[in-house]
Amino acid sequence: MNKRILALLAALGATTIYGLNHTIAKGVMPVYVKPFGFIFLRVIGATALFWGISFFGPKEHIEKKDWGRLVLAAVLGMAINMLSFFKGLELSTPINSAVLITISPIIVVLLSAFILKEKISRKKGFGIALGFVGALTLVLFGAELRQDAPNIPLGNLLFIVNAVAYASYLIVAKKLVEKYHPFTLMKWLFTIAIVINLPITFPEFLEIQWHSMPLWVYGSIAFVVVCTTFLTYLFNIFAMTELKASTVGAFIYLQPLFGIGFALSSGKDSLGLVQVIATVLVLLGVYLASTRGKT
């Protein structure tokens, strides 16, 4: 099997894991692990794993001038991003999260225009508008009475905060990615994230009743820490070595399909007309905003 096929499988694997995560993580919260307690486990686990594999990478030192950017990247990507997503997942539904998380490319285009002064074509502008209409449709009209989703509008709004934070993280971290090896970068980003998240996440971590957890909950926690936080990054990095960034980015269109499919097949969520309309608008918007073109 050649490297290109392996890279495509790696990108597909990362997207599949992300799609499954919406339902798997939701199933644990908040009965067994509250969202911020989950982030404590995720950050601690990922830090240990990235430090472990960093010994196989180059021995690099972060330059003094880059520490400020590194801290900002950690705040955006490993604090606001993770905290808002998991809190949103507790309040909303797996299908809503699978749809709204895909607006990140739209946010990247929008922020690039403001921060990097990149021009937005009419097609991209129309895509941005469509994507936000779809997102607002879910926020304003996607509410339903569900015991496991106590505040869907607020949860959906937090998914948008998550998308904005992640898109900002990508822009801030861009220069760091170009300068340092991924293993070096990730071990320090997650180490900083421990310090940033500790006051917020540690109290809920202490509330976890480990002795009363069913075995499947331990499996779900392991999936989120090892697969969603660690393996997906490695898969995407390997995919980037053999594929164009645009090719890897295109796999984001599959995430809501996997997320919705798994949520429906496992009986953890249902799909209504509002969600169908919002999904179509968001995916079409992401497509138009992400493709190249002058018109």
N, C-alpha and C positions, 0 to 999 in steps of 0.2 A: 504494500500500500504506500503510495507516494505521499510526500509531506503536504501537498495541497489538499488532498482528500482528508488527511488527518486534521488539518487546520479547519476545514469545513465542519468536520465532526466535532471538533473542540468548540467552535462557535455555536453549533447547534446544541451541544451539551450544556453550555453556559445558559443559553436561552431557555432550555427545558427546565433546568434547575430553578431559574428565576420564576418561570411560570408555575412550577409546583409549590414554590415557597409561599405564595400568597395564601394558599389553603392550608398548608402544613403548619406554618407559623400561627395562623389564625386559630387553628384547632387547639393550641396550647394556652392561648390568652383568653381572658385573664384568670381563669380558674386555677391553673397550675403555676403559671409564671406571668407576672404583669409585664407590660411592654418595656418599661425602662429597666426592669430587672433582666429582661431578655437581652437588652443592649449591653449590659454589663458582661453577661456571659459571652456574647458575640465578640466584643472588643478584646476581652481577656484571652479568649480562645484563639482568635485570629492573630493577636500579638505573639503568642507563644509559637504558633505554627510558622509565622513569617520569620521570626528570629531563628527558628530551627532550620529553615531552608536557606537563610541568608548566608550561612557558612559555606554554601556551595556557589555563592556568587562572588563578585570582586570585593576587595576590601576598600571601601570608599568612606571618606569623611565629608560631612555636610559643611559647606563653606558658611562662614558667619553671616554673610549677607543674605543667605537663602533661608535662614531659620524663621524669619518673619513670614515669608510666603508659605513655608512648611506648616507653621501653626495655623495660618488662615485656611489652608487647604484641609487640615484636620478638623477645624471647627465646622467647615461647610460640608465636607464629605463623610466624616466619621462621627459627627455630633448632631448638627441640625438635620442632616439628611436621614440618618438612621432613627433618631428619636421621633421625628415627625412621621416617618413611614410606619413604624411599629405602633405608635399611638393611634395613628389613623386607621391602621388595620384592626385594632381593638374596637374602634368606634364604628367602622364601616364594614364592607363586605369584600371577599376575595376578588370578585369580578370587577368591582369598582376600582380596586387598587391595581389590578392587571391592566385596566384600560388607561387610567390616569397617569400611571408611571411612564407611559410611552410618550408623554408630551415633552420629555426632557430635551430631545433634539430641537423642538420648536423654541424652547427657552434659550438653548445655546445660540441659535441663530439671532434671536432678539437681543441677548446680552452682547453678542459679538458686534452687533450694529451700534450699540451704545458705548461699549468699552473699547472695542478695537476699530470702531468707525467703518465697519464693513457695510457695503450697500445692500439693501434689501430690494430684490426685484419685485415686480407686480405679482408674479406667480408665488414667490415666497411669502409676500405679504398676505395674499389670499389664503395660503396654507396656514399661516399663523392665525388668521381670523377664524378659519374653520375649526382648527384645533381648540381654540379657546371657547368657541361656541359649544363644541362637544363637551369640554371640561365643565363649563358652566351649566350645561344641561344636566349633568350628573349631580353637580353640587346643589342646584336649585330644585330639580324635579326627580332626583333618584332616590328620595327617601321612601322608606317602607317600614312598617312595624315589625321588628324582629328582636327577639330577646338577646341574640348574640351580636346585635349591631345597634347599640343604644343611641347613637347620635350620628347618623349617616352624613348629613350635610357638613358637620364639623370634621368628621373623618375624611370626607372627600376633599375638603379645603386643606387639610394637613397633607394629603397626597400631592396637592399642587405645591405646597411649601417644600415638600420633599423633592419634587422635580426641579424647582427653582434652585434649591441648595445644591443638588447634584450637578446641575448644569453650570452653576457658578464654580463649583469645585473643579470641573473639567477645564474651565478657562484658566483658573488660578494655578492649577497643577501642570498645565501644559509645558511651561518652561522647565519645571522640575523633571518631568518625564523625559524630556529631551536631553537632560544633563546627567541624570543618575540612573543606575541600574534599578529595575523594578523591585528587586528584593530589598535593596537599600532603602528605597523610598517608602515602601509599604511597612517595613518594620518600624521606621521612625514615625510615620503617620499614625499607626495604630498605638504606638507607645505614648505619643502625645495625647491621643484620644482617650486613653485610660485616665489621665489626669483631668482632662476637660469634663469627661462624663461622670467621673466618680461621685461628686456631690449629688448629682441628679439620679443616678442609677443604683447606687449602693444600698439605699434604704429599701427599695423594692427587691433587690437581690436577697437581703436578709429575711424577707418575708416568705421566701420559697420553702415549702415543706417537702424536703427531699424524700423523707421516709414514707410519705403517703402517695407518692407519684406512681402511676401505672408504668409498666415497662415501655409502652409505646411513646410516652411523653419524653423519656430519656432519648429515644430514637429520634423524635422530632427536634429536640434541642441539638443533638449531634448533627442532624442534617443542616440546620440553620447555621451552626458554627463552622462546620467543616466544608459543607458543599456550597451554601449560599454566600458565605463570607470569604472563604479561602479558595476553593477549587474554581469558582467562576472567574476569579481574577486571573488565576494561572491559565485557565483555558483561553480566556480572551487575549492574554499576552502572547501565548503560543500562536493563536490564530492571526494576530497582527504581524507576526514574523513572516508569514507566508501569503497573507491576503491584504488587499487594500483596506484602508480604514473604512471606506464607504461600504465595502462588502461586509465587513464585520458589523458595521452599524445597521445594515439592512436587516439583520436578524432580529432587531427589536420589534419588527412587524409580526413576528411569530409569537412573541411573548404573551400578548393577550389571548391569542388562539389557544396556546397551551394552558394558560391560566384559567380561561373560561371553560375549556374542555375538561380539565381536571376537577374544577370546582363543581361542574354539573355532574360528571360521572361518579364523583364521590358523594353526591347528595348534600354538599356543604353550601350550595348557593343555587339561586335560580336566575333565569335570564328573562327580563321584561322588555317591553317595546322601547322604553326610554333608554335602557342600557344598549340595545341594539343600535338605535339611532346615534347615541353618543359615541359608541365604538366606531361606527362608520365615519363620523365626522372627524374624530381624533386621528384615526389611521390615515384618512385621506389628507388631512391637514399636515400630519408629519411627513407624508410622502412628498407633498408639494413644497414644503418648507426645506426639506433635506436634499432634493434633487437640484442639480446644477442647471442653470439656464438664465438667459438675459431678459427674457420676457416676463 
